[in-house]
């Protein structure tokens, strides 16, 4: 299956690398999937970057890794959920979607409902996602 994995963290304060998402690629490739990764961090126009990646499909699944719900700054609060909703909506137009990452672990049901993702995965995706995809294919 052709997969697009999207690192949806755009909060640059700590600018953490997409470690969790990177851990998914080897097991997915070992299971026979073709994996493309797009990182939205430090992109001037993340919507355009995502749109370009989506246009390079078709994909059997688009997966998102979401790190933060907000920037945790009460003086200048920035809610990242509207970005997630928009991005998953863009992906839903071309493929089924799954969301994961630490933000999803914090609120899996709420984020799944808000974004309209087909599935949410909380926990160790490096094992669970290949098994999930194998089960879907069966």
C-alpha positions as CSV (number, residue, x, y, z in Angstrom):
1,X,0.0,0.0,0.0
2,X,1.1,3.5,-0.7
3,X,1.3,5.5,2.6
4,X,1.8,9.2,3.3
5,X,2.9,10.0,6.8
6,X,2.6,13.6,7.9
7,X,4.5,15.2,10.9
8,X,2.0,17.9,11.9
9,X,4.0,19.6,14.6
10,X,4.6,23.3,13.7
11,X,5.4,24.5,17.2
12,X,9.0,25.7,16.9
13,X,9.8,26.4,20.5
14,X,11.5,23.0,21.0
15,X,11.4,21.9,17.3
16,X,11.5,18.2,18.2
17,X,12.3,15.9,15.3
18,X,9.6,13.5,14.1
19,X,11.1,10.6,16.1
20,X,7.8,8.7,16.6
21,X,6.9,9.0,13.0
22,X,10.4,8.0,11.9
23,X,10.1,4.8,14.0
24,X,7.1,3.8,11.8
25,X,8.8,3.8,8.5
26,X,11.1,0.7,8.8
27,X,8.3,-1.7,10.1
28,X,5.9,-0.4,7.5
29,X,8.5,-0.9,4.7
30,X,9.3,-4.3,6.0
31,X,5.6,-5.1,5.8
32,X,5.7,-4.2,2.1
33,X,4.3,-0.7,2.2
34,X,5.7,2.2,0.3
35,X,6.1,5.1,2.7
36,X,6.4,8.8,2.0
37,X,7.0,11.3,4.9
38,X,6.2,15.0,4.9
39,X,7.3,17.3,7.7
40,X,5.4,20.5,8.2
41,X,7.8,22.0,10.8
42,X,9.4,25.3,9.7
43,X,7.4,25.4,6.5
44,X,6.2,28.9,5.5
45,X,2.9,27.5,4.2
46,X,2.2,24.0,5.7
47,X,-1.1,23.8,3.9
48,X,0.5,24.2,0.5
49,X,3.2,21.6,1.4
50,X,0.5,19.2,2.4
51,X,-1.5,19.8,-0.7
52,X,1.5,19.1,-2.9
53,X,2.2,15.9,-1.1
54,X,-1.4,14.8,-1.3
55,X,-1.4,15.5,-5.1
56,X,1.4,13.0,-5.5
57,X,-0.9,10.1,-4.5
58,X,-2.9,8.0,-4.8
59,X,-2.5,6.8,-1.2
60,X,-4.1,3.9,0.5
61,X,-3.8,5.8,3.8
62,X,-2.6,9.2,5.1
63,X,-1.3,9.1,8.7
64,X,-0.7,12.1,10.8
65,X,1.5,12.5,13.9
66,X,0.3,15.3,16.1
67,X,2.4,16.4,19.0
68,X,0.7,19.3,20.9
69,X,-2.9,20.4,21.4
70,X,-1.7,24.0,22.0
71,X,1.4,26.0,22.8
72,X,0.9,25.9,26.6
73,X,1.3,29.7,26.9
74,X,-1.6,31.3,28.7
75,X,-0.4,34.8,27.8
76,X,-0.5,34.0,24.1
77,X,-2.4,30.8,23.7
78,X,-2.3,29.1,20.3
79,X,-4.7,26.2,19.7
80,X,-3.3,23.8,17.1
81,X,-6.5,21.7,16.7
82,X,-7.9,24.0,13.9
83,X,-4.8,23.2,11.9
84,X,-5.3,19.5,12.5
85,X,-8.9,19.7,11.5
86,X,-8.0,21.5,8.2
87,X,-5.2,19.1,7.4
88,X,-7.1,15.9,8.0
89,X,-10.0,17.4,6.0
90,X,-7.6,17.9,3.1
91,X,-6.4,14.4,3.3
92,X,-9.9,12.9,3.8
93,X,-10.6,14.2,0.3
94,X,-8.1,11.8,-1.2
95,X,-7.6,8.8,1.2
96,X,-8.6,7.3,4.5
97,X,-6.9,8.9,7.4
98,X,-5.4,7.9,10.8
99,X,-4.1,10.2,13.5
100,X,-1.6,9.4,16.2
101,X,1.1,11.1,18.3
102,X,1.2,12.5,21.8
103,X,-1.7,14.9,21.2
104,X,-3.9,12.0,20.2
105,X,-2.8,10.0,23.3
106,X,-4.0,13.0,25.4
107,X,-7.5,13.1,23.7
108,X,-8.0,10.3,21.2
109,X,-11.8,10.3,20.9
110,X,-12.1,14.1,20.9
111,X,-9.4,14.6,18.3
112,X,-10.8,11.8,16.1
113,X,-14.3,13.4,16.3
114,X,-12.9,17.0,15.7
115,X,-10.7,16.1,12.8
116,X,-13.0,13.6,11.1
117,X,-10.2,11.1,10.8
118,X,-11.2,7.6,10.0
119,X,-9.1,6.1,12.9
120,X,-7.1,7.2,15.8
121,X,-4.2,5.2,17.2
122,X,-2.8,5.8,20.7
123,X,0.3,4.0,21.8
124,X,3.2,2.2,20.0
125,X,2.4,2.7,16.4
126,X,5.6,0.9,15.1
127,X,3.9,-2.4,16.0
128,X,0.3,-1.5,15.9
129,X,0.1,0.3,12.6
130,X,1.6,-2.5,10.4
131,X,-0.8,-5.0,12.2
132,X,-3.7,-2.6,11.6
133,X,-2.9,-2.4,7.9
134,X,-2.5,-6.1,7.6
135,X,-5.9,-6.7,9.3
136,X,-7.5,-4.1,6.9
137,X,-6.1,-5.9,3.9
138,X,-7.4,-9.3,5.0
